[in-house]
Amino acid sequence: MGNAPANPTSCSEASTIPKPEAMDIEQEELERDDQLDWRIPYLQCLVDGTLPSDPTEAWRLAHHTKTFVLIDGEMYKRNPSGILLRCITVHEGRGLLRKIHLGACEHHAAPQTLVENAFRQGFYWPTTVANAIEIV
């Protein structure tokens, strides 16, 4: 990574969005099925600029955080078209895929179709494709 900072210490360059004044990140609200919520590191970076101590992981997180924004306490990912997708937990995402697969897509669509339908409905989580393959 040619332009990676040697030792980044904050996310300030990753996001130019003002920090919300009262954003509490409650650990119990962000955990589902004994898995740590994937959004926690991004929220910490967006809210207070906290990055991991590992320089490589810190650069990766700061780089990826540029695509996320906080609006009214909810985290959204801006897709390449500029559309905001609400970030949900993996647990919520699996439930959404099941509903799409069994309900709206009664023909039991292929994994890629499930992913497209989930994104079209305005939701995002990083393991969407793997979850869709698992469900199908």
C-alpha positions as CSV (number, residue, x, y, z in Angstrom):
1,M,0.0,0.0,0.0
2,G,2.0,2.9,-1.3
3,N,0.3,5.8,0.4
4,A,-0.5,4.2,3.7
5,P,0.4,6.4,6.7
6,A,3.3,5.0,8.8
7,N,1.4,5.0,12.1
8,P,-2.1,6.5,11.9
9,T,-3.6,7.5,15.2
10,S,-7.0,8.9,14.3
11,C,-9.8,8.5,11.8
12,S,-10.1,12.3,11.3
13,E,-8.8,12.0,7.7
14,A,-11.1,9.1,7.0
15,S,-14.3,11.0,7.7
16,T,-15.2,14.7,7.4
17,I,-18.6,14.2,8.9
18,P,-19.1,16.0,12.2
19,K,-19.2,13.7,15.2
20,P,-22.6,13.4,16.9
21,E,-22.7,15.0,20.3
22,A,-24.4,12.2,22.2
23,M,-23.7,8.8,20.6
24,D,-23.4,6.0,23.2
25,I,-22.1,2.7,21.8
26,E,-23.6,0.1,24.1
27,Q,-21.8,-3.2,23.9
28,E,-24.9,-5.3,24.7
29,E,-26.9,-3.5,21.9
30,L,-24.2,-4.3,19.4
31,E,-23.8,-8.0,20.1
32,R,-25.9,-10.7,18.4
33,D,-25.5,-14.5,18.7
34,D,-22.3,-14.3,20.7
35,Q,-20.6,-12.6,17.8
36,L,-19.1,-9.2,18.1
37,D,-21.0,-6.7,15.9
38,W,-18.9,-5.9,12.8
39,R,-20.0,-2.2,13.1
40,I,-18.2,-1.6,16.4
41,P,-14.8,-0.7,15.0
42,Y,-16.3,1.6,12.4
43,L,-18.6,3.3,14.9
44,Q,-15.6,3.9,17.2
45,C,-13.6,5.4,14.4
46,L,-16.5,7.6,13.3
47,V,-17.5,8.7,16.7
48,D,-14.3,9.3,18.6
49,G,-11.5,8.5,16.1
50,T,-10.3,5.3,17.8
51,L,-8.2,3.0,15.7
52,P,-6.5,-0.4,16.4
53,S,-2.9,-0.4,17.6
54,D,-1.8,-2.5,14.6
55,P,-0.7,0.0,11.8
56,T,-1.9,-2.2,9.0
57,E,-5.3,-2.8,10.6
58,A,-5.5,0.9,11.5
59,W,-4.9,1.9,7.9
60,R,-7.4,-0.6,6.6
61,L,-10.1,0.6,9.0
62,A,-9.4,4.3,8.3
63,H,-9.5,3.6,4.5
64,H,-12.8,1.7,4.7
65,T,-14.4,4.1,7.1
66,K,-14.5,6.8,4.4
67,T,-17.5,5.0,2.9
68,F,-19.6,5.1,6.1
69,V,-21.6,8.0,7.6
70,L,-23.6,8.5,10.7
71,I,-27.1,9.9,10.4
72,D,-29.3,10.3,13.4
73,G,-27.3,7.6,15.3
74,E,-27.6,5.1,12.4
75,M,-24.6,4.0,10.4
76,Y,-24.9,3.9,6.6
77,K,-22.6,2.8,3.8
78,R,-22.4,4.9,0.7
79,N,-22.3,2.6,-2.4
80,P,-20.5,3.6,-5.6
81,S,-23.7,5.1,-6.9
82,G,-23.9,7.4,-3.9
83,I,-26.9,5.6,-2.5
84,L,-26.9,5.1,1.3
85,L,-27.4,1.6,2.6
86,R,-28.3,1.1,6.3
87,C,-25.8,-1.1,8.1
88,I,-27.3,-3.9,9.9
89,T,-25.9,-6.8,12.0
90,V,-25.1,-10.1,10.4
91,H,-27.9,-11.7,12.5
92,E,-30.4,-9.2,11.0
93,G,-29.0,-9.7,7.6
94,R,-29.4,-13.4,7.7
95,G,-33.1,-12.9,8.7
96,L,-33.6,-10.5,5.9
97,L,-32.1,-13.0,3.3
98,R,-34.4,-15.8,4.7
99,K,-37.4,-13.6,4.3
100,I,-36.5,-12.6,0.8
101,H,-35.6,-16.2,-0.1
102,L,-38.8,-17.8,1.3
103,G,-41.2,-14.9,0.9
104,A,-40.9,-12.3,-1.8
105,C,-38.7,-14.6,-4.0
106,E,-40.9,-17.6,-3.8
107,H,-39.1,-19.1,-6.7
108,H,-36.0,-19.6,-4.3
109,A,-33.6,-17.2,-6.1
110,A,-29.9,-17.8,-6.6
111,P,-27.5,-16.2,-4.0
112,Q,-26.6,-13.3,-6.2
113,T,-30.3,-12.4,-6.7
114,L,-30.8,-12.5,-2.9
115,V,-27.8,-10.1,-2.4
116,E,-29.1,-7.7,-5.1
117,N,-32.6,-7.7,-3.5
118,A,-31.2,-7.0,0.0
119,F,-29.1,-4.1,-1.4
120,R,-32.0,-2.8,-3.4
121,Q,-34.1,-2.7,-0.2
122,G,-31.4,-0.5,1.3
123,F,-29.4,-2.7,3.7
124,Y,-25.7,-3.6,4.0
125,W,-23.6,-6.0,6.0
126,P,-20.1,-7.3,4.9
127,T,-20.9,-11.0,4.8
128,T,-24.0,-10.7,2.5
129,V,-22.7,-13.0,-0.3
130,A,-21.5,-15.7,2.1
131,N,-24.8,-15.6,4.0
132,A,-26.7,-15.8,0.8
133,I,-24.7,-18.9,-0.4
134,E,-25.3,-20.5,3.0
135,I,-29.0,-20.0,2.9
136,V,-29.5,-21.2,-0.7
